[in-house]
Amino acid sequence: MLYAGAKREDTILVNADIQRSNRSRLLFFLHIVIAFLAVLSIFALTNSELIEQRKIYISLLLIEGVLALINHHFTQTRPFLLNLTIELFLSSLLIYGIILGVFLNPTEYSTSFVAFILTLPILFLRRPIVAIAQILLFVSLFIFLVVQVESPNVVFGDVLNATVFGAGSIVLSTYIMKTMMQNQILKFKTARIANEDQLTGLLNRNCYETQLKNYPSLCTKTLSCIYIDVNGLHTLNNQKGHEAGDKMLRFIAKEFQMRFGKNHTYRIGGDEYVAFAMDSNNSTIAQKIQKCVQQVKSQNYHVACGYFTAPAENLDISELIKSAESNMYTAKSEYYSKFGVAQRGFRE
């Protein structure tokens, strides 16, 4: 009920994806509702028989407009505000369903509220307990107002329909929430397997090649490429086994990921890593690399690092990477010259 049938740790993993999906859905449904209410408002203003509906349509139109502005400008980095906006959107439509069925048509069965209570709770991926609480609240409010306002000949039918379809909505929304959550988790895990290096946890070469085309649009001033090659992996594997080599690769990956971020650090080969930094000056990048190299040396590991920074304007991502790789090979040659071929990489 709290996590739609999933484990808490799984819901945490997919929370960002759920927020993006809900935000997109909210924007879509708000546009549809606003367009529909705009047409109704214009029609009500030109029809003298719809005087009572004018204020309702216009008021609801203004509310949805405000929610659309909030969603567009403020919810992208504020999950709580996004969730609140979703609840307000759903509640406003449920209230409209109650007004339409109970107050505007007190002598007829309220089909609008029944339709809303069945469909609205399944529009977004939310915790089932939240959807259930909302359904119970508005079904109770509807029944109370039906008994107070509607004609006696329709009260029993509306109360029965609200009870039956409210219960059905609870079952349906809970099932759909669980299904949607399972799909989100499966999608996330599939994407992680496809894009994440299983040894180091870094993004893999497949993701690297897919994301390269996006980097020019992510920077406004400069883009820096940091190219890292591990010295002595083969020697270490031969001397102490592949488990020791894997341990070294994981440690180095963790250090560079810590400095350059999980979303921009890749393992593109057995002992090669590439990272990108947007709009960072050379001194900052050099300091980060130096700290990483120092930490790596503290474990008696060694890496060759090269980086290159290019202006964002007319950026050629391939040339940027080649320049960083060339600087890395220069650093690697200096390392071999200093320690000699016989001692390359791991040292006792």
Secondary structure, 3 states (H helix, E strand, C coil): CCCCCCCHHHHHHHHHHHHHHHHHHHHHHHHHHHHHHHHHHHHHHCCHHHHHHHHHHHHHHHHHHHHHHHHHHCCCCCHHHHHHHHHHHHHHHHHHHHHHHHHCCCCCCCHHHHHHHHHHHHCCCCCHHHHHHHHHHHHHHHHHHHHHHCCHHHHHHHHHHHHHHHHHHHHHHHHHHHHHHHHHHHHHHHHHHHHECCCCCCECHHHHHHHHHHHHHHCCCEEEEEEEEEECHHHHHHHHCHHHHHHHHHHHHHHHHHHHCHHHEEECCCCEEEEEEECCCHHHHHHHHHHHHHHHHHCCCEEEEEEEEEECCCCCHHHHHHHHHHHHHHHHHHHHHHHCHHHCCCCC
